[in-house]
Amino acid sequence: MNSIVIRNIAVAACAGGFVFLFSAIFWWWAVYGPIWQTSAGVRTEILGCALSVDSVCVFLADYCSAQHLFGIDTYNSSLAWFGVSLIVSSVIIDIWKQIARPA
C-alpha cells in the first residue's frame, strides 16, 4: 500500500475516533448532566459511567427525575469505546507505517 494512503487511513480513523468520542461525551452529559449538577456526592460514580454502564449507573439514570436534554434518558458506553478504539487504531497504523518503512 502507498504510504500516503496509509497515512490518510490513520488520519481518518483518528478524526472519526474523536467524532465518536465527543458524541459519546455529549450523550453522557445529556443523561448524567442533571445528576452531576444536583448531586456532588456521586460525581465519582457518574464519571465511571462514561466508560461502563453498571447497575449504579442505571440506578442513577432511572432515579433522576429531571428533564433530560432532547428527552435522552439512557446511555450506552459502546460509542465511547468505539471512539477510543479508532484513535488507538490510528496510532497503531501510524507506528506500523514507520516501522515498515524501507530504509
Helices and strands as residue ranges (DSSP letters): H 3-38, G 40-42, H 43-48, H 55-63, G 69-71, H 78-100
